[in-house]
Amino acid sequence: MTTTTEPPTTAGPVELPWRERECLDLLARGLTNRQIGRELHLSTDAVKTRMSRLYRSLGVHNRAHAVVRAYELGLLTLDGA
């Protein structure tokens, strides 16, 4: 019996609401929740809520894993497209 630590695959592409996508893009650039809030004109609590939803959508539990998973799913690319 083998076990794996890889995240489960999704049945289809992950589609994120535009605000979560904006948060993901800024998260990938290394911005803090406070900085993301300033950039998007959102409260820090609103950013935290969107991050929680983003983590749930991606099946992760933290910022670093969210960015890695987004690259794996093609939501982010190295060329910024």
C-alpha positions in Angstrom: 0.0 0.0 0.0 1.4 3.3 -1.0 0.4 6.7 0.1 0.9 10.0 -1.6 1.0 13.6 -0.4 0.0 15.1 -3.7 -3.3 17.0 -3.8 -6.3 15.3 -5.4 -6.8 16.1 -9.0 -9.9 18.0 -10.0 -12.4 16.7 -12.4 -12.2 19.9 -14.5 -10.5 23.3 -14.5 -10.8 25.5 -11.5 -12.7 28.6 -12.1 -12.2 31.5 -9.7 -14.4 34.5 -9.2 -12.6 37.6 -10.5 -11.9 39.1 -7.1 -10.3 35.8 -5.9 -8.3 35.8 -9.1 -7.1 39.3 -8.4 -6.1 38.3 -4.9 -4.3 35.3 -6.3 -2.3 37.4 -8.8 -1.3 39.8 -6.0 -0.5 37.0 -3.6 1.8 35.5 -6.2 3.6 38.8 -6.4 4.3 38.5 -2.7 1.9 41.1 -1.3 0.6 40.8 2.2 -3.2 40.8 3.0 -2.9 44.5 4.0 -1.2 45.4 0.7 -3.7 43.4 -1.3 -6.5 45.3 0.4 -4.9 48.6 -0.4 -4.4 47.6 -4.0 -8.0 46.4 -4.4 -9.7 48.9 -2.1 -10.8 46.1 0.2 -10.7 45.8 4.0 -8.2 43.4 5.5 -11.1 41.2 6.7 -12.5 41.1 3.1 -9.1 40.0 1.8 -8.9 37.3 4.5 -12.4 36.1 3.5 -11.4 35.9 -0.2 -8.2 34.1 0.7 -10.1 31.5 2.6 -12.4 30.9 -0.3 -9.4 30.8 -2.7 -7.6 28.2 -0.5 -10.8 26.1 -0.4 -11.2 26.3 -4.2 -7.6 25.2 -4.7 -7.7 22.6 -1.9 -4.8 24.1 0.0 -4.2 25.5 3.5 -1.7 28.3 3.1 -0.3 31.1 0.8 2.7 29.2 -0.5 0.7 26.1 -1.4 -2.0 28.3 -3.1 0.6 29.8 -5.4 2.2 26.4 -6.2 -1.2 24.8 -6.8 -2.2 27.8 -9.1 0.9 27.2 -11.2 0.1 23.4 -11.3 -3.4 24.2 -12.5 -2.3 26.8 -15.1 -4.0 29.7 -13.3 -0.6 31.4 -13.0 2.3 31.2 -15.5 5.9 32.3 -15.3 5.5 34.7 -18.2 2.7 36.5 -16.4 0.1 35.7 -19.1 
